[in-house]
Amino acid sequence: MKYVFDHDFHIHSQISSCSRDPGQTNERILQYAEEEGLHTIVLADHFWDESIPGASKWYSKQDYPHICQAKPLPQSEKVKFLFGCETEMDKYMTVGCSVERMKDFSFVVIPTTHFHMEGFTLSEEQLETPGTRAKAWVDKFEALMEQDLPFHKIGIAHLTCGLIWKGDRPKYLETIDSIPVEDMHRLFAKAAKLGIGIEINPGNMKYAEEEKDILLRPFRIAKEEGCKFYCGSDVHHPENFANVRKWIERGIDDLGLTEEDKFILK
């Protein structure tokens, strides 16, 4: 059976500093879920645990008391609305959410591709060329999986995020194309074994036909190695809800995903 888009585990509210949109309320998010027939959604505002040193100036303002301003979350008979977060991984491979704090979240999104946070998520040396960025892609993903984390409720966000090389599409594509296939197979085989969720993100599915093979390669290898996939819209503003289904279903179709490929949040 074809993979059904029936959940969204990565949504931001006005609490996130990259949103601050008064229209991006919890009630509007719930409305989106009801209109799209989703049964489970997760609020995943940006978060850095105040018990962990090293937060950037931007992240330091988004501590636990801050993101808890979004609670309590509205519920409906049709939709389960869960409290999660999107944390970060800095250039020292430190995850910005302690294992103890992860107990307070239903789901934790961890991006390894926020390369635009120069000096915080990557060093200057790692940012130099498509080759060094491709190596950083591998190193960060691998370092994350070496940590003792509750991987059954962790998702890896937007693995082919345009922020890998913001503002330069050719170099961005070259970076993705430079990631060794053998490293992808090794990493995704381990991810499958650990039970990590791999995100299907609308932003990753907005490729031109000639870009498809490069940008879908990581996802195809992940599927081949047995990884499970979840949907994450990463929406920050209410007007962007309109096209979520279009892009997520494009990814589902182009990857040939079935219900057997679905990450189940327990």
C-alpha positions as CSV (number, residue, x, y, z in Angstrom):
1,M,0.0,0.0,0.0
2,K,1.3,3.5,-0.9
3,Y,2.6,5.6,2.0
4,V,-0.2,7.8,3.4
5,F,0.6,11.4,4.4
6,D,-1.3,11.3,7.7
7,H,1.0,13.0,10.2
8,D,3.4,16.0,10.5
9,F,6.2,15.7,13.1
10,H,8.0,19.0,12.4
11,I,6.0,22.2,12.7
12,H,7.1,25.6,14.2
13,S,4.9,28.1,16.0
14,Q,5.3,31.8,16.6
15,I,7.5,30.8,19.6
16,S,10.4,30.0,17.3
17,S,12.6,32.9,16.6
18,C,12.7,32.1,12.9
19,S,8.9,32.5,12.8
20,R,7.7,35.2,15.2
21,D,4.5,35.2,13.0
22,P,1.5,36.1,15.1
23,G,-0.6,34.1,12.7
24,Q,1.3,30.9,13.4
25,T,-0.7,30.0,16.4
26,N,-1.3,26.5,17.8
27,E,-4.9,26.8,16.8
28,R,-4.0,27.5,13.2
29,I,-1.6,24.6,13.2
30,L,-4.4,22.3,14.5
31,Q,-6.7,23.7,11.8
32,Y,-4.2,22.7,9.2
33,A,-4.0,19.2,10.6
34,E,-7.8,18.8,10.6
35,E,-8.1,20.1,7.0
36,E,-5.4,17.7,5.8
37,G,-6.8,14.7,7.6
38,L,-3.7,14.2,9.7
39,H,-4.0,12.1,12.9
40,T,-0.8,13.2,14.7
41,I,1.2,16.4,14.6
42,V,4.2,17.6,16.6
43,L,5.1,21.1,17.6
44,A,8.9,21.3,17.1
45,D,10.0,24.8,18.0
46,H,13.8,25.5,18.1
47,F,15.3,24.7,21.4
48,W,18.7,24.6,23.2
49,D,18.7,23.1,26.7
50,E,19.9,25.7,29.2
51,S,21.7,23.0,31.1
52,I,24.1,22.5,28.2
53,P,26.8,25.2,27.7
54,G,27.7,26.5,24.3
55,A,24.5,27.9,22.9
56,S,24.7,30.5,20.2
57,K,23.2,33.9,20.9
58,W,20.3,33.0,18.7
59,Y,19.7,29.7,20.5
60,S,20.3,30.8,24.0
61,K,17.0,32.7,24.0
62,Q,15.1,29.5,23.1
63,D,15.4,27.6,26.3
64,Y,12.9,25.3,27.9
65,P,10.9,28.0,29.8
66,H,10.6,29.9,26.5
67,I,9.3,27.0,24.3
68,C,6.9,25.9,27.1
69,Q,5.0,29.1,26.5
70,A,3.3,27.2,23.7
71,K,1.7,24.8,26.2
72,P,-1.0,23.6,26.8
73,L,-1.5,22.4,23.2
74,P,-5.1,22.4,21.8
75,Q,-6.5,19.0,21.0
76,S,-9.4,17.7,18.9
77,E,-11.2,14.4,18.5
78,K,-9.5,13.8,15.2
79,V,-5.9,15.1,15.9
80,K,-3.3,14.2,18.5
81,F,-1.1,17.3,19.1
82,L,2.2,16.5,20.7
83,F,4.9,18.6,22.3
84,G,8.4,18.1,20.7
85,C,11.3,20.3,19.7
86,E,14.0,20.9,17.1
87,T,17.3,21.1,18.8
88,E,20.7,21.6,17.2
89,M,24.2,20.0,16.9
90,D,27.1,22.3,17.1
91,K,30.6,22.1,15.5
92,Y,31.8,20.1,18.5
93,M,29.1,17.5,17.9
94,T,27.2,18.6,21.0
95,V,23.5,18.0,20.9
96,G,21.6,20.9,22.4
97,C,19.2,18.7,24.4
98,S,20.1,16.5,27.3
99,V,18.9,12.9,27.4
100,E,17.1,13.8,30.6
101,R,15.3,16.7,29.0
102,M,14.4,14.5,26.0
103,K,12.0,12.7,28.4
104,D,9.8,15.8,28.3
105,F,9.3,15.6,24.6
106,S,7.3,13.2,22.5
107,F,9.6,13.7,19.5
108,V,13.0,15.4,19.0
109,V,14.0,16.7,15.6
110,I,17.8,17.0,15.1
111,P,19.2,18.7,11.9
112,T,22.7,17.9,10.8
113,T,22.5,20.3,7.8
114,H,22.2,23.8,9.3
115,F,25.5,24.8,7.6
116,H,24.4,28.5,7.5
117,M,25.1,28.9,11.2
118,E,28.7,29.6,10.4
119,G,31.1,29.2,13.3
120,F,28.4,27.5,15.4
121,T,27.5,24.4,13.6
122,L,30.6,24.2,11.4
123,S,34.1,25.6,11.5
124,E,35.5,27.9,8.8
125,E,37.6,25.0,7.5
126,Q,34.6,22.8,7.1
127,L,32.8,25.4,5.1
128,E,35.6,26.0,2.5
129,T,34.6,23.8,-0.4
130,P,31.8,21.4,-1.5
131,G,34.2,18.6,-0.6
132,T,34.7,19.8,3.0
133,R,31.0,20.3,3.4
134,A,30.3,16.8,2.1
135,K,32.7,15.4,4.6
136,A,31.0,17.5,7.4
137,W,27.6,16.0,6.3
138,V,29.0,12.5,6.8
139,D,30.9,13.4,10.1
140,K,27.9,15.1,11.7
141,F,25.5,12.3,10.9
142,E,27.9,9.7,12.1
143,A,28.7,11.6,15.3
144,L,25.1,11.9,16.1
145,M,24.5,8.1,15.9
146,E,27.5,7.4,18.1
147,Q,25.7,9.1,21.0
148,D,23.6,7.4,23.6
149,L,20.2,8.9,22.7
150,P,16.6,7.6,22.6
151,F,16.6,7.2,18.8
152,H,13.1,5.7,18.8
153,K,11.8,9.2,19.1
154,I,14.4,11.1,17.1
155,G,14.1,12.3,13.6
156,I,16.9,13.6,11.3
157,A,15.6,16.7,9.6
158,H,16.0,17.8,5.9
159,L,19.1,15.8,4.9
160,T,19.4,17.6,1.6
161,C,18.6,21.1,3.1
162,G,19.4,24.1,0.9
163,L,21.2,25.6,3.8
164,I,24.0,23.2,3.1
165,W,25.2,25.9,0.8
166,K,22.8,28.9,1.1
167,G,22.5,31.1,-1.9
168,D,24.6,29.0,-4.3
169,R,22.6,26.3,-6.0
170,P,25.5,24.8,-8.1
171,K,27.8,24.5,-5.1
172,Y,24.9,23.1,-3.0
173,L,24.3,20.4,-5.7
174,E,28.0,19.7,-5.9
175,T,28.2,19.2,-2.2
176,I,25.4,16.6,-2.2
177,D,26.9,14.9,-5.2
178,S,30.3,14.8,-3.4
179,I,29.0,12.7,-0.5
180,P,30.5,9.2,-1.1
181,V,27.8,6.6,-1.9
182,E,29.6,4.0,0.3
183,D,29.4,6.4,3.3
184,M,25.7,6.9,2.7
185,H,25.1,3.2,2.7
186,R,27.1,2.7,5.9
187,L,25.3,5.6,7.7
188,F,21.8,4.7,6.6
189,A,22.4,1.1,7.5
190,K,23.3,2.2,11.0
191,A,20.4,4.6,11.2
192,A,18.0,1.8,10.3
193,K,19.4,-0.4,13.0
194,L,19.1,2.4,15.6
195,G,15.5,3.2,14.5
196,I,16.0,6.8,13.6
197,G,13.3,8.5,11.6
198,I,14.3,10.1,8.3
199,E,12.3,13.2,7.4
200,I,10.4,13.8,4.1
201,N,10.5,17.6,4.0
202,P,8.7,19.7,1.4
203,G,11.8,21.9,0.9
204,N,13.9,18.9,-0.1
205,M,11.4,17.9,-2.8
206,K,11.5,21.2,-4.8
207,Y,14.0,20.0,-7.3
208,A,14.2,20.4,-11.1
209,E,14.1,17.3,-13.1
210,E,17.8,17.4,-13.9
211,E,18.5,17.6,-10.1
212,K,16.4,14.7,-9.1
213,D,19.0,11.9,-9.2
214,I,21.5,13.9,-7.0
215,L,18.9,15.2,-4.5
216,L,17.0,12.0,-4.1
217,R,20.1,9.8,-3.8
218,P,20.4,9.9,0.0
219,F,16.7,9.1,0.4
220,R,16.8,6.2,-2.1
221,I,19.8,4.8,-0.3
222,A,18.1,5.2,3.1
223,K,15.1,3.3,1.8
224,E,17.4,0.6,0.4
225,E,19.1,0.2,3.8
226,G,15.7,-0.2,5.6
227,C,15.3,3.3,7.1
228,K,11.8,4.5,8.1
229,F,10.5,7.9,7.0
230,Y,8.2,10.5,8.6
231,C,6.7,13.6,7.2
232,G,7.8,17.0,8.5
233,S,6.5,20.2,6.9
234,D,8.9,22.5,8.8
235,V,6.3,25.2,8.3
236,H,6.9,28.6,10.0
237,H,4.1,30.7,8.5
238,P,0.4,29.8,8.0
239,E,0.4,30.6,4.3
240,N,2.9,27.8,3.7
241,F,0.5,25.1,4.8
242,A,-1.3,25.3,1.4
243,N,1.5,23.4,-0.5
244,V,2.7,20.9,2.1
245,R,0.8,18.0,0.7
246,K,1.9,18.7,-2.9
247,W,5.6,18.5,-2.1
248,I,5.4,15.7,0.4
249,E,3.4,13.5,-2.0
250,R,5.9,14.3,-4.7
251,G,8.6,12.8,-2.5
252,I,6.5,9.8,-1.6
253,D,5.8,9.1,-5.3
254,D,9.3,9.7,-6.6
255,L,10.8,7.5,-3.9
256,G,8.1,4.9,-4.2
257,L,7.4,4.8,-0.5
258,T,4.9,2.4,1.0
259,E,3.3,2.1,4.4
260,E,6.1,-0.4,5.2
261,D,8.5,2.5,5.0
262,K,6.7,4.6,7.6
263,F,8.3,5.6,10.9
264,I,5.9,4.9,13.7
265,L,6.1,7.2,16.7
266,K,5.4,5.1,19.8
